[in-house]
Amino acid sequence: MTTFEEMESEVQSYARAFPVIFDKAEGAVIYDQTGARYIDFLAGAGSLNYGHNNPILRDALLEYIGRGGITHSLDLHTVAKEAFLSRLGENIFTPRDMDYVVQFTGPTGTNAVEA
């Protein structure tokens, strides 16, 4: 814990209240460096949560970045974004006669919540 106490800002709450060093995670369970299991009730504290290291998402992500797929494009047009929008339209919007457009959020939780 010394590294964290010396190198990190004191402006944190979860880590100070729960001084454990985590090492790995799967689904809703996280493990500390001694192998002790904890249920992750924070759920990643993100705007989209599918559990830690979901094998379907992990495998797709590893394949995508393994072939050099673009991971940080903000609002630029990419092949992956085009494929996503096309499938979203075909599978969700069109069958339900929904006249919607998509707003992609920025890289922060605030952007995701306000969108």
The 8 nearest C-alpha neighbors of each residue, nearest first, counted from 0:
[[1, 3, 2, 4, 18, 20, 19, 5],
 [0, 2, 4, 3, 5, 6, 7, 18],
 [3, 1, 5, 0, 4, 6, 7, 20],
 [2, 4, 7, 6, 0, 1, 5, 8],
 [3, 5, 1, 2, 6, 7, 0, 9],
 [6, 4, 2, 3, 1, 7, 8, 0],
 [5, 7, 3, 2, 4, 8, 1, 9],
 [8, 6, 3, 4, 5, 9, 2, 10],
 [7, 9, 10, 6, 11, 4, 5, 3],
 [8, 10, 11, 7, 4, 15, 12, 3],
 [11, 9, 8, 12, 7, 15, 14, 13],
 [12, 10, 9, 13, 14, 15, 8, 7],
 [11, 13, 15, 14, 16, 10, 9, 17],
 [12, 14, 16, 15, 17, 11, 18, 41],
 [15, 13, 17, 16, 18, 12, 11, 19],
 [14, 16, 12, 17, 13, 18, 11, 9],
 [17, 15, 13, 14, 12, 18, 11, 19],
 [16, 18, 14, 15, 19, 13, 12, 20],
 [19, 17, 14, 15, 16, 20, 0, 13],
 [18, 20, 17, 21, 31, 14, 0, 32],
 [21, 19, 31, 32, 22, 18, 0, 30],
 [22, 20, 31, 32, 30, 23, 19, 29],
 [21, 23, 32, 31, 30, 20, 24, 29],
 [24, 22, 30, 29, 21, 31, 25, 32],
 [25, 23, 29, 51, 28, 30, 26, 52],
 [24, 26, 51, 52, 28, 27, 29, 50],
 [25, 27, 50, 51, 28, 53, 52, 24],
 [28, 26, 39, 50, 38, 25, 51, 29],
 [29, 27, 38, 25, 39, 37, 26, 24],
 [30, 28, 24, 37, 36, 23, 39, 38],
 [31, 29, 36, 35, 34, 23, 21, 22],
 [32, 30, 21, 22, 34, 33, 35, 20],
 [31, 33, 22, 34, 21, 20, 30, 35],
 [34, 32, 31, 35, 30, 22, 21, 20],
 [33, 35, 31, 30, 32, 36, 22, 21],
 [34, 36, 30, 31, 33, 37, 32, 29],
 [37, 35, 30, 29, 34, 28, 31, 38],
 [38, 36, 29, 28, 39, 30, 35, 31],
 [37, 39, 28, 27, 40, 29, 36, 41],
 [40, 38, 41, 27, 42, 28, 37, 29],
 [39, 41, 42, 38, 27, 43, 37, 44],
 [42, 40, 44, 39, 43, 45, 38, 27],
 [43, 41, 40, 44, 39, 48, 50, 27],
 [42, 44, 41, 45, 48, 39, 50, 51],
 [45, 43, 41, 42, 46, 48, 47, 40],
 [46, 44, 43, 47, 48, 108, 42, 41],
 [45, 47, 111, 108, 48, 44, 112, 43],
 [48, 46, 45, 49, 44, 43, 111, 50],
 [47, 49, 50, 45, 46, 42, 43, 44],
 [48, 50, 53, 47, 51, 26, 52, 56],
 [51, 49, 26, 27, 48, 53, 52, 42],
 [50, 52, 26, 25, 24, 53, 27, 49],
 [53, 51, 25, 57, 54, 50, 26, 24],
 [52, 54, 56, 55, 51, 57, 50, 26],
 [55, 53, 57, 56, 52, 58, 59, 51],
 [56, 54, 58, 57, 53, 59, 52, 60],
 [55, 57, 59, 53, 54, 58, 60, 52],
 [58, 56, 54, 60, 59, 55, 52, 53],
 [57, 59, 61, 55, 60, 56, 54, 62],
 [60, 58, 62, 56, 57, 61, 63, 55],
 [59, 61, 63, 57, 62, 58, 56, 64],
 [60, 62, 58, 64, 63, 59, 65, 57],
 [63, 61, 65, 59, 60, 64, 58, 66],
 [64, 62, 60, 68, 65, 61, 66, 59],
 [63, 65, 67, 68, 66, 61, 62, 60],
 [66, 64, 62, 63, 67, 61, 68, 60],
 [65, 67, 64, 63, 68, 62, 61, 69],
 [66, 68, 64, 65, 69, 63, 70, 62],
 [69, 67, 64, 63, 66, 70, 65, 79],
 [70, 68, 71, 67, 72, 64, 77, 79],
 [69, 71, 68, 72, 64, 67, 63, 73],
 [72, 70, 73, 69, 75, 74, 106, 68],
 [71, 73, 75, 74, 70, 69, 77, 76],
 [74, 72, 75, 71, 105, 106, 103, 104],
 [73, 75, 72, 76, 103, 105, 104, 77],
 [76, 74, 72, 73, 77, 80, 71, 78],
 [77, 75, 74, 80, 78, 81, 72, 79],
 [78, 76, 80, 79, 81, 75, 72, 69],
 [77, 79, 81, 80, 82, 76, 83, 69],
 [80, 78, 82, 77, 81, 83, 68, 69],
 [81, 79, 83, 77, 82, 78, 84, 76],
 [80, 82, 78, 84, 79, 83, 85, 77],
 [81, 83, 79, 85, 80, 84, 86, 78],
 [82, 84, 80, 86, 81, 85, 87, 79],
 [85, 83, 87, 81, 86, 82, 88, 80],
 [84, 86, 82, 88, 87, 83, 81, 89],
 [85, 87, 89, 83, 88, 84, 90, 82],
 [88, 86, 84, 90, 91, 85, 89, 83],
 [87, 89, 92, 85, 86, 91, 90, 93],
 [88, 90, 86, 93, 87, 91, 85, 92],
 [91, 89, 87, 88, 86, 92, 94, 93],
 [90, 92, 87, 88, 93, 94, 89, 95],
 [91, 93, 97, 88, 95, 94, 96, 90],
 [92, 94, 96, 95, 89, 88, 91, 97],
 [95, 93, 96, 92, 91, 90, 89, 97],
 [94, 96, 97, 93, 92, 91, 90, 98],
 [97, 95, 93, 94, 92, 98, 91, 99],
 [96, 98, 92, 95, 99, 93, 94, 91],
 [97, 99, 96, 92, 100, 93, 95, 88],
 [100, 98, 97, 101, 92, 88, 96, 93],
 [99, 101, 102, 98, 97, 92, 88, 84],
 [100, 102, 103, 99, 84, 104, 87, 114],
 [103, 101, 104, 100, 114, 105, 74, 111],
 [104, 102, 101, 105, 74, 114, 111, 73],
 [105, 103, 111, 110, 102, 114, 106, 107],
 [104, 106, 110, 107, 103, 73, 111, 108],
 [105, 107, 104, 108, 110, 73, 111, 109],
 [108, 106, 109, 110, 105, 111, 104, 112],
 [107, 109, 111, 110, 112, 46, 45, 106],
 [108, 110, 112, 107, 111, 113, 105, 114],
 [111, 109, 113, 108, 104, 107, 105, 112],
 [110, 112, 108, 104, 114, 109, 113, 46],
 [111, 113, 109, 114, 110, 108, 46, 104],
 [112, 114, 110, 111, 109, 108, 104, 105],
 [113, 111, 112, 110, 104, 102, 103, 109]]
